């Protein structure tokens, strides 16, 4: 298993992010094509976030109570459900059905990112060597190429072209999951003292709340990037290029994470990434041309590129063994879930009532508050851990 693990795991992660880029990366473009307003799109994305929260909460708790099972099982069941819904979604044009179908698809695909984090941590917690950050970076690289390609395909053909591409890629994802062996989850046999968990809980929740505020800006830019790009004279092709630039820069950042973590603590890297989220959303605010959007996306290296591995590794390092899956699930709940809920509703309403600049200004403020919270939480969590 160890010999072929990296290529197999990387294949699963890459196909997941290709699939995600195809079916959910252009969700706003598709729903606008089906005559949804920004508020309606925001509501659908918010509902997806709520469902994502529930899915991650129950799956994380279930896995912690059943250490004999792997997150692979949950991924297989969830992705099969997505495939079936998308087949029907391709054939049906009823607006209410599209709303509810995309809500379910969005929830599962959002939760898939958290599931992939949990899947990777299972190997690390079982002392099976896996360069998870590099595998995740390659997934981002594939996402980048897919975003660029799909932007051009949509411009040449139509938004509906996302479905046949998705059907092929997602089928390959399901097959790749069947051929990878999960790690034995034996780490739960030696839990840490309960005092440790109690001591970390309040700070951990404060950290998650702070990360939520930081992540709102990322979710907003991702979900409504077509509006931001359109405001400076671009379209779906420019949006694809923008996504490509950002995702391409995630690969080197994630590939360098392991060497960087030997010189800097996980907490320091997490704080750095959050600070650059603020710089990035501020750069979006001041962008008045498509080149400004592209330049802002270059900050993805230091923001999201570092954030994904830093947040997962940091949380995995400060939680006791019996709470590790729950902790990764909680990270997904607050970032992909709650921040997605707040961001989708807030951004959709702001875009319908005001302007893109108003949305970006408010979210810059929220990100700044979140960054301060992350710095405070990381400082006290690392201090508390060193005293145990």
VOPAGU-2260 file (C-alpha; in pm, 1 decimal, decimal comma):
REM VOPAGU-2260
SITE   aa  ch    i         X         Y         Z
SITE  UNK   A    0       0,0       0,0       0,0
SITE  UNK   A    1     280,9     241,3      88,2
SITE  UNK   A    2     458,6     195,7    -245,4
SITE  UNK   A    3     170,4     302,2    -468,6
SITE  UNK   A    4     -15,2     519,9    -220,0
SITE  UNK   A    5      95,3     862,5    -343,1
SITE  UNK   A    6      -3,6     817,9    -710,3
SITE  UNK   A    7    -334,3     654,5    -613,7
SITE  UNK   A    8    -419,2     919,7    -355,4
SITE  UNK   A    9    -315,4    1199,5    -592,4
SITE  UNK   A   10    -537,1    1052,7    -863,3
SITE  UNK   A   11    -838,0    1055,3    -628,8
SITE  UNK   A   12    -771,0    1413,0    -515,9
SITE  UNK   A   13    -707,0    1536,9    -871,0
SITE  UNK   A   14   -1021,0    1379,2   -1014,5
SITE  UNK   A   15   -1223,5    1520,7    -726,5
SITE  UNK   A   16   -1103,3    1875,3    -796,4
SITE  UNK   A   17   -1151,1    1837,7   -1171,0
SITE  UNK   A   18   -1504,1    1716,3   -1104,1
SITE  UNK   A   19   -1560,8    2003,2    -859,4
SITE  UNK   A   20   -1432,1    2262,4   -1107,9
SITE  UNK   A   21   -1661,5    2133,8   -1381,5
SITE  UNK   A   22   -1992,3    2097,6   -1195,0
SITE  UNK   A   23   -1962,6    2355,7    -917,2
SITE  UNK   A   24   -1691,3    2592,9   -1034,9
SITE  UNK   A   25   -1934,3    2745,4   -1282,3
SITE  UNK   A   26   -2249,4    2715,3   -1071,0
SITE  UNK   A   27   -2318,4    3090,1   -1082,8
SITE  UNK   A   28   -2272,8    3099,1   -1460,3
SITE  UNK   A   29   -2510,4    2803,0   -1500,8
SITE  UNK   A   30   -2777,1    2942,2   -1268,6
SITE  UNK   A   31   -2763,6    3283,1   -1435,6
SITE  UNK   A   32   -2807,7    3097,3   -1765,0
SITE  UNK   A   33   -3121,9    2945,1   -1612,1
SITE  UNK   A   34   -3244,9    3296,5   -1519,3
SITE  UNK   A   35   -3177,2    3292,4   -1143,6
SITE  UNK   A   36   -3115,3    3627,2    -972,8
SITE  UNK   A   37   -2802,9    3686,4    -761,6
SITE  UNK   A   38   -3013,2    3664,1    -445,1
SITE  UNK   A   39   -3163,0    3331,2    -557,5
SITE  UNK   A   40   -2817,0    3200,3    -641,9
SITE  UNK   A   41   -2690,3    3319,5    -303,8
SITE  UNK   A   42   -2980,9    3142,3    -132,8
SITE  UNK   A   43   -2906,1    2817,6    -316,6
SITE  UNK   A   44   -2538,4    2837,6    -221,6
SITE  UNK   A   45   -2635,4    2918,6     137,2
SITE  UNK   A   46   -2866,7    2615,7     153,7
SITE  UNK   A   47   -2584,4    2404,0      15,2
SITE  UNK   A   48   -2362,0    2535,0     293,2
SITE  UNK   A   49   -2620,8    2445,4     560,1
SITE  UNK   A   50   -2654,7    2094,3     421,0
SITE  UNK   A   51   -2275,4    2072,6     398,7
SITE  UNK   A   52   -2253,0    2161,7     769,6
SITE  UNK   A   53   -2493,4    1883,0     865,1
SITE  UNK   A   54   -2319,4    1632,9     639,1
SITE  UNK   A   55   -1975,1    1708,9     782,5
SITE  UNK   A   56   -2095,0    1717,9    1142,1
SITE  UNK   A   57   -2263,6    1377,6    1131,2
SITE  UNK   A   58   -1990,3    1216,5     921,0
SITE  UNK   A   59   -1713,7    1343,2    1153,4
SITE  UNK   A   60   -1895,4    1224,2    1465,3
SITE  UNK   A   61   -1979,6     891,9    1300,9
SITE  UNK   A   62   -1618,2     826,5    1202,1
SITE  UNK   A   63   -1488,3     911,1    1550,1
SITE  UNK   A   64   -1739,5     664,7    1700,6
SITE  UNK   A   65   -1647,9     394,6    1444,2
SITE  UNK   A   66   -1268,8     386,6    1404,0
SITE  UNK   A   67   -1297,6      64,6    1203,8
SITE  UNK   A   68   -1451,3     257,5     912,9
SITE  UNK   A   69   -1278,4     494,6     671,4
SITE  UNK   A   70   -1396,0     821,6     521,0
SITE  UNK   A   71   -1357,3     644,1     184,4
SITE  UNK   A   72   -1695,2     476,5     241,5
SITE  UNK   A   73   -1868,9     809,7     295,2
SITE  UNK   A   74   -1698,1     957,6     -11,6
SITE  UNK   A   75   -1813,7     671,5    -234,0
SITE  UNK   A   76   -2175,9     688,7    -121,8
SITE  UNK   A   77   -2186,5    1069,2    -148,0
SITE  UNK   A   78   -2026,6    1088,6    -493,2
SITE  UNK   A   79   -2253,7     818,3    -633,8
SITE  UNK   A   80   -2550,4    1026,1    -517,1
SITE  UNK   A   81   -2407,4    1334,6    -689,3
SITE  UNK   A   82   -2368,8    1145,1   -1015,5
SITE  UNK   A   83   -2731,7    1031,5   -1012,2
SITE  UNK   A   84   -2866,0    1379,7    -933,6
SITE  UNK   A   85   -2658,5    1540,4   -1210,7
SITE  UNK   A   86   -2793,9    1296,0   -1469,4
SITE  UNK   A   87   -3146,5    1409,8   -1380,4
SITE  UNK   A   88   -3035,7    1775,1   -1357,5
SITE  UNK   A   89   -2906,0    1757,1   -1714,5
SITE  UNK   A   90   -3247,7    1645,5   -1840,1
SITE  UNK   A   91   -3481,5    1863,4   -1631,8
SITE  UNK   A   92   -3534,5    2240,7   -1676,6
SITE  UNK   A   93   -3775,7    2316,9   -1391,3
SITE  UNK   A   94   -3638,4    2604,0   -1185,9
SITE  UNK   A   95   -3736,5    2463,7    -845,2
SITE  UNK   A   96   -3576,6    2130,0    -930,0
SITE  UNK   A   97   -3253,6    2297,0   -1040,5
SITE  UNK   A   98   -3248,2    2493,0    -712,7
SITE  UNK   A   99   -3284,4    2189,4    -487,2
SITE  UNK   A  100   -3068,0    1960,5    -700,9
SITE  UNK   A  101   -2777,7    2203,7    -711,4
SITE  UNK   A  102   -2816,6    2257,9    -337,2
SITE  UNK   A  103   -2756,6    1886,9    -273,8
SITE  UNK   A  104   -2479,5    1860,4    -533,6
SITE  UNK   A  105   -2311,3    2171,6    -393,0
SITE  UNK   A  106   -2329,5    2045,4     -35,1
SITE  UNK   A  107   -2166,2    1713,6    -120,4
SITE  UNK   A  108   -1898,0    1864,8    -343,0
SITE  UNK   A  109   -1815,5    2124,2     -75,1
SITE  UNK   A  110   -1797,3    1852,4     190,5
SITE  UNK   A  111   -1574,5    1653,5     -44,3
SITE  UNK   A  112   -1287,4    1894,2      25,7
SITE  UNK   A  113   -1320,7    1824,2     398,0
SITE  UNK   A  114   -1349,5    1451,2     329,9
SITE  UNK   A  115   -1028,1    1456,7     126,5
SITE  UNK   A  116    -849,6    1632,0     416,3
SITE  UNK   A  117    -976,2    1365,9     657,0
SITE  UNK   A  118    -878,2    1090,9     414,2
SITE  UNK   A  119    -521,6    1221,7     390,5
SITE  UNK   A  120    -490,2    1267,8     767,5
SITE  UNK   A  121    -595,2     903,3     820,0
SITE  UNK   A  122    -270,0     791,2     657,6
SITE  UNK   A  123     -56,3    1040,0     849,0
SITE  UNK   A  124    -217,6     947,3    1182,2
SITE  UNK   A  125    -147,1     580,1    1107,0
SITE  UNK   A  126     220,4     667,0    1042,9
SITE  UNK   A  127     195,0     585,3     673,5
SITE  UNK   A  128     416,9     827,0     473,4
SITE  UNK   A  129     215,2    1051,2     243,0
SITE  UNK   A  130     302,9    1395,4     112,0
SITE  UNK   A  131     -53,9    1516,9     146,4
SITE  UNK   A  132      23,9    1883,3      76,3
SITE  UNK   A  133     190,1    1795,1    -256,8
SITE  UNK   A  134    -100,7    1568,7    -355,9
SITE  UNK   A  135    -341,3    1849,2    -268,9
SITE  UNK   A  136    -131,9    2092,6    -471,8
SITE  UNK   A  137    -149,1    1868,0    -776,6
SITE  UNK   A  138    -525,5    1863,7    -725,6
SITE  UNK   A  139    -524,1    2243,5    -741,3
SITE  UNK   A  140    -311,2    2229,4   -1056,3
SITE  UNK   A  141    -574,0    2004,6   -1217,9
SITE  UNK   A  142    -845,8    2242,0   -1097,8
SITE  UNK   A  143    -656,8    2526,2   -1267,0
SITE  UNK   A  144    -632,7    2351,8   -1600,5
SITE  UNK   A  145    -996,8    2246,9   -1582,7
SITE  UNK   A  146   -1114,1    2601,9   -1504,6
SITE  UNK   A  147    -920,1    2741,0   -1799,0
SITE  UNK   A  148   -1043,7    2470,4   -2034,1
SITE  UNK   A  149   -1407,6    2489,2   -1923,2
SITE  UNK   A  150   -1412,1    2867,6   -1955,7
SITE  UNK   A  151   -1315,6    2830,2   -2321,5
SITE  UNK   A  152   -1553,4    2537,6   -2381,1
SITE  UNK   A  153   -1847,4    2732,6   -2236,1
SITE  UNK   A  154   -1764,0    3031,4   -2455,9
SITE  UNK   A  155   -1739,4    2812,7   -2769,8
SITE  UNK   A  156   -2044,3    2597,7   -2701,4
SITE  UNK   A  157   -2278,7    2659,3   -2405,6
SITE  UNK   A  158   -2302,3    2629,5   -2028,1
SITE  UNK   A  159   -2470,6    2289,6   -2071,0
SITE  UNK   A  160   -2140,4    2146,3   -2197,6
SITE  UNK   A  161   -2030,2    2111,8   -1833,7
SITE  UNK   A  162   -2249,7    1804,0   -1790,2
SITE  UNK   A  163   -2100,7    1556,9   -2041,2
SITE  UNK   A  164   -1751,4    1648,8   -1918,8
SITE  UNK   A  165   -1860,4    1599,2   -1559,1
SITE  UNK   A  166   -2014,8    1256,9   -1628,6
SITE  UNK   A  167   -1684,9    1121,0   -1765,7
SITE  UNK   A  168   -1458,8    1271,8   -1496,6
SITE  UNK   A  169   -1684,0    1180,4   -1204,8
SITE  UNK   A  170   -1709,4     820,0   -1321,2
SITE  UNK   A  171   -1329,1     802,1   -1321,4
SITE  UNK   A  172   -1330,4     946,5    -968,0
SITE  UNK   A  173   -1562,3     670,8    -846,0
SITE  UNK   A  174   -1343,4     404,7   -1006,9
SITE  UNK   A  175   -1025,5     550,3    -853,5
SITE  UNK   A  176   -1183,5     541,1    -507,4
SITE  UNK   A  177   -1259,4     172,0    -549,9
SITE  UNK   A  178    -892,5      92,0    -609,8
SITE  UNK   A  179    -736,1     275,7    -315,6
SITE  UNK   A  180    -699,4     110,2      25,1
SITE  UNK   A  181    -781,5     324,1     332,1
SITE  UNK   A  182    -545,1     344,4     627,8
SITE  UNK   A  183    -610,6     147,7     949,2
SITE  UNK   A  184    -740,8     397,1    1202,5
SITE  UNK   A  185    -558,0     249,9    1505,3
SITE  UNK   A  186    -452,9     588,1    1644,9
SITE  UNK   A  187    -767,7     599,6    1855,8
SITE  UNK   A  188    -637,8     331,4    2090,4
SITE  UNK   A  189    -430,0     579,8    2293,3
SITE  UNK   A  190    -633,5     894,8    2363,7
SITE  UNK   A  191    -481,5    1191,0    2543,2
SITE  UNK   A  192    -603,7    1304,1    2885,4
SITE  UNK   A  193    -946,1    1467,4    2892,1
SITE  UNK   A  194    -799,7    1781,6    3048,1
SITE  UNK   A  195    -619,3    1847,6    2723,4
SITE  UNK   A  196    -941,0    1848,5    2524,4
SITE  UNK   A  197   -1120,4    2069,5    2774,4
SITE  UNK   A  198    -835,1    2314,9    2782,7
SITE  UNK   A  199    -827,8    2345,9    2403,7
SITE  UNK   A  200   -1202,1    2361,2    2334,7
SITE  UNK   A  201   -1275,0    2734,4    2394,3
SITE  UNK   A  202    -964,5    2843,9    2204,2
SITE  UNK   A  203   -1035,9    2595,3    1926,9
SITE  UNK   A  204   -1387,0    2734,2    1878,2
SITE  UNK   A  205   -1250,1    3089,9    1881,9
SITE  UNK   A  206    -997,7    2990,3    1614,9
SITE  UNK   A  207   -1270,8    2836,2    1398,9
SITE  UNK   A  208   -1488,6    3148,0    1433,9
SITE  UNK   A  209   -1193,3    3364,3    1327,7
SITE  UNK   A  210   -1118,4    3139,0    1031,1
SITE  UNK   A  211   -1484,0    3169,4     933,6
SITE  UNK   A  212   -1449,5    3547,6     901,5
SITE  UNK   A  213   -1128,3    3512,4     702,1
SITE  UNK   A  214   -1276,3    3251,7     470,0
SITE  UNK   A  215   -1585,1    3459,2     388,0
SITE  UNK   A  216   -1379,6    3664,9     142,9
SITE  UNK   A  217   -1250,3    3356,3     -37,4
SITE  UNK   A  218   -1597,0    3200,0     -65,6
SITE  UNK   A  219   -1747,4    3523,1    -192,4
SITE  UNK   A  220   -1483,2    3578,1    -458,7
SITE  UNK   A  221   -1509,5    3216,0    -569,7
SITE  UNK   A  222   -1890,6    3198,6    -584,1
SITE  UNK   A  223   -1947,1    3539,0    -743,1
SITE  UNK   A  224   -1628,2    3582,6    -940,4
SITE  UNK   A  225   -1825,7    3613,0   -1262,6
SITE  UNK   A  226   -1980,2    3933,5   -1121,0
SITE  UNK   A  227   -1638,6    4068,2   -1018,8
SITE  UNK   A  228   -1487,8    3985,9   -1357,9
SITE  UNK   A  229   -1787,0    4128,5   -1545,0
SITE  UNK   A  230   -1758,9    4454,0   -1347,8
SITE  UNK   A  231   -1414,0    4512,1   -1501,7
SITE  UNK   A  232   -1517,4    4412,7   -1853,9
SITE  UNK   A  233   -1449,4    4036,8   -1854,9
SITE  UNK   A  234   -1658,7    3725,4   -1912,2
SITE  UNK   A  235   -1658,1    3347,1   -1860,6
SITE  UNK   A  236   -1328,3    3303,3   -2045,9
SITE  UNK   A  237   -1155,9    3567,2   -1829,3
SITE  UNK   A  238   -1308,1    3401,6   -1523,4
SITE  UNK   A  239   -1153,9    3071,5   -1633,8
SITE  UNK   A  240    -813,6    3239,7   -1674,1
SITE  UNK   A  241    -850,5    3402,2   -1331,5
SITE  UNK   A  242    -931,5    3068,0   -1167,0
SITE  UNK   A  243    -644,3    2907,8   -1353,8
SITE  UNK   A  244    -390,1    3162,9   -1227,7
SITE  UNK   A  245    -503,2    3115,7    -868,8
SITE  UNK   A  246    -511,9    2737,3    -878,5
SITE  UNK   A  247    -177,4    2709,5   -1063,4
SITE  UNK   A  248      -9,5    2898,1    -779,3
SITE  UNK   A  249    -154,0    2661,2    -519,8
SITE  UNK   A  250      64,6    2372,0    -642,6
SITE  UNK   A  251     405,3    2528,3    -563,4
SITE  UNK   A  252     273,5    2662,2    -230,5
SITE  UNK   A  253     144,8    2322,6    -121,1
SITE  UNK   A  254     451,5    2143,1    -257,3
SITE  UNK   A  255     675,0    2372,5     -49,7
SITE  UNK   A  256     465,2    2336,7     264,5
SITE  UNK   A  257     654,5    2037,6     411,0
SITE  UNK   A  258     998,1    2205,8     373,0
SITE  UNK   A  259     853,4    2530,6     511,5
SITE  UNK   A  260     698,4    2350,1     809,3
SITE  UNK   A  261    1046,4    2235,2     911,4
SITE  UNK   A  262    1151,8    2599,7     950,5
SITE  UNK   A  263     824,8    2755,8    1063,2
SITE  UNK   A  264     550,8    2618,6    1287,3
SITE  UNK   A  265     210,6    2521,4    1151,4
SITE  UNK   A  266      64,3    2811,7    1348,7
SITE  UNK   A  267     299,0    3065,3    1189,1
SITE  UNK   A  268     215,4    2939,4     840,1
SITE  UNK   A  269    -156,9    2951,8     919,6
SITE  UNK   A  270    -132,6    3311,3    1042,4
SITE  UNK   A  271      64,9    3410,2     732,6
SITE  UNK   A  272    -194,9    3260,9     500,6
SITE  UNK   A  273    -479,0    3441,7     676,2
SITE  UNK   A  274    -296,3    3774,8     652,2
SITE  UNK   A  275    -261,9    3727,8     277,3
SITE  UNK   A  276    -636,1    3655,4     248,2
SITE  UNK   A  277    -682,0    4014,8     366,7
SITE  UNK   A  278    -425,3    4145,6     117,1
SITE  UNK   A  279    -597,2    3953,9    -162,2
SITE  UNK   A  280    -953,7    4074,2     -99,8
SITE  UNK   A  281    -820,0    4430,2     -67,4
SITE  UNK   A  282    -642,3    4391,0    -402,5
SITE  UNK   A  283    -971,6    4280,0    -558,3
SITE  UNK   A  284   -1136,2    4594,9    -422,4
SITE  UNK   A  285    -881,6    4823,0    -590,6
SITE  UNK   A  286    -878,9    4631,0    -921,2
SITE  UNK   A  287   -1034,6    4839,8   -1201,5
SITE  UNK   A  288    -917,3    4624,8   -1492,4
SITE  UNK   A  289    -901,8    4253,9   -1564,4
SITE  UNK   A  290    -522,2    4269,1   -1519,8
SITE  UNK   A  291    -585,1    4386,7   -1163,4
SITE  UNK   A  292    -797,4    4076,1   -1104,4
SITE  UNK   A  293    -518,4    3856,2   -1237,2
SITE  UNK   A  294    -262,9    4030,7   -1013,1
SITE  UNK   A  295    -487,4    3984,6    -708,9
SITE  UNK   A  296    -512,1    3614,4    -787,9
SITE  UNK   A  297    -132,1    3590,5    -772,2
SITE  UNK   A  298    -165,0    3627,0    -393,2
SITE  UNK   A  299    -328,2    3282,9    -393,4
SITE  UNK   A  300      18,9    3134,8    -336,8
SITE  UNK   A  301      45,4    3287,7      10,0
SITE  UNK   A  302    -325,1    3280,1     100,7
SITE  UNK   A  303    -523,5    2970,5       1,7
SITE  UNK   A  304    -214,7    2779,9    -113,7
SITE  UNK   A  305     -68,8    2785,2     238,2
SITE  UNK   A  306    -402,6    2786,2     419,2
SITE  UNK   A  307    -522,6    2442,2     307,1
SITE  UNK   A  308    -229,2    2237,0     438,5
SITE  UNK   A  309    -151,3    2472,4     730,3
SITE  UNK   A  310    -504,9    2460,2     872,6
SITE  UNK   A  311    -531,6    2081,1     838,9
SITE  UNK   A  312    -187,2    2010,5     982,4
SITE  UNK   A  313    -226,4    2265,1    1263,8
SITE  UNK   A  314    -561,4    2126,4    1376,9
SITE  UNK   A  315    -435,3    1769,4    1345,2
SITE  UNK   A  316    -138,6    1860,2    1569,0
SITE  UNK   A  317    -331,6    2024,5    1853,6
SITE  UNK   A  318    -625,0    1785,3    1894,1
SITE  UNK   A  319    -621,5    1452,3    2082,0
SITE  UNK   A  320    -642,6    1135,2    1867,7
SITE  UNK   A  321   -1008,8    1062,2    1941,9
SITE  UNK   A  322   -1109,0    1407,9    1814,3
SITE  UNK   A  323    -895,9    1434,3    1500,1
SITE  UNK   A  324   -1166,5    1339,4    1249,3
SITE  UNK   A  325   -1416,4    1559,0    1432,1
SITE  UNK   A  326   -1164,2    1844,3    1425,8
SITE  UNK   A  327   -1110,6    1819,8    1050,1
SITE  UNK   A  328   -1487,2    1802,9    1008,1
SITE  UNK   A  329   -1528,6    2113,0    1227,2
SITE  UNK   A  330   -1276,2    2299,0    1010,5
SITE  UNK   A  331   -1485,4    2215,6     706,1
SITE  UNK   A  332   -1806,0    2317,5     884,2
SITE  UNK   A  333   -1674,4    2663,0     968,8
SITE  UNK   A  334   -1496,4    2726,0     636,3
SITE  UNK   A  335   -1686,1    2545,9     358,6
SITE  UNK   A  336   -2008,1    2545,2     562,1
SITE  UNK   A  337   -2082,5    2844,5     782,4
SITE  UNK   A  338   -1863,9    3090,3     593,9
SITE  UNK   A  339   -2024,6    2971,1     271,4
SITE  UNK   A  340   -2369,0    3022,5     423,8
SITE  UNK   A  341   -2297,1    3376,8     544,1
SITE  UNK   A  342   -2098,7    3473,2     235,6
SITE  UNK   A  343   -2355,9    3342,3     -12,9
SITE  UNK   A  344   -2648,9    3522,3     147,6
SITE  UNK   A  345   -2456,3    3842,0     218,9
SITE  UNK   A  346   -2289,3    3861,4    -122,3
SITE  UNK   A  347   -2604,5    3781,0    -317,9
SITE  UNK   A  348   -2804,1    4051,2    -139,2
SITE  UNK   A  349   -2525,3    4310,4    -161,4
SITE  UNK   A  350   -2480,5    4248,8    -533,4
SITE  UNK   A  351   -2853,5    4291,3    -601,6
SITE  UNK   A  352   -2889,9    4601,9    -383,0
SITE  UNK   A  353   -2551,4    4772,3    -421,7
SITE  UNK   A  354   -2232,6    4711,0    -619,6
SITE  UNK   A  355   -1937,8    4471,9    -641,1
SITE  UNK   A  356   -1720,9    4734,6    -467,1
SITE  UNK   A  357   -1960,3    4744,8    -169,4
SITE  UNK   A  358   -1941,7    4368,6    -131,9
SITE  UNK   A  359   -1561,7    4365,7    -149,7
SITE  UNK   A  360   -1527,0    4655,3      97,8
SITE  UNK   A  361   -1742,0    4489,7     363,3
SITE  UNK   A  362   -1570,8    4155,5     323,3
SITE  UNK   A  363   -1228,1    4319,7     351,1
SITE  UNK   A  364   -1335,0    4448,4     692,2
SITE  UNK   A  365   -1462,8    4107,0     804,1
SITE  UNK   A  366   -1140,9    3942,4     687,2
SITE  UNK   A  367    -929,9    4192,3     883,9
SITE  UNK   A  368   -1125,2    4116,8    1203,2
SITE  UNK   A  369   -1082,2    3743,7    1138,2
SITE  UNK   A  370    -705,5    3780,2    1090,0
SITE  UNK   A  371    -670,7    3946,6    1431,0
SITE  UNK   A  372    -869,6    3661,4    1586,7
SITE  UNK   A  373    -650,2    3396,0    1421,4
SITE  UNK   A  374    -332,3    3561,7    1551,4
SITE  UNK   A  375    -472,8    3570,2    1905,6
SITE  UNK   A  376    -605,8    3211,7    1894,5
SITE  UNK   A  377    -287,3    3059,5    1750,6
SITE  UNK   A  378     -72,0    3237,3    2008,5
SITE  UNK   A  379    -268,8    3108,2    2304,9
SITE  UNK   A  380    -322,0    2758,2    2159,8
SITE  UNK   A  381      48,8    2709,4    2099,3
SITE  UNK   A  382     126,2    2846,4    2445,5
SITE  UNK   A  383    -130,3    2614,4    2608,6
SITE  UNK   A  384       5,6    2314,0    2419,9
SITE  UNK   A  385     363,1    2384,6    2528,8
SITE  UNK   A  386     256,4    2376,9    2894,4
SITE  UNK   A  387      90,8    2033,4    2869,6
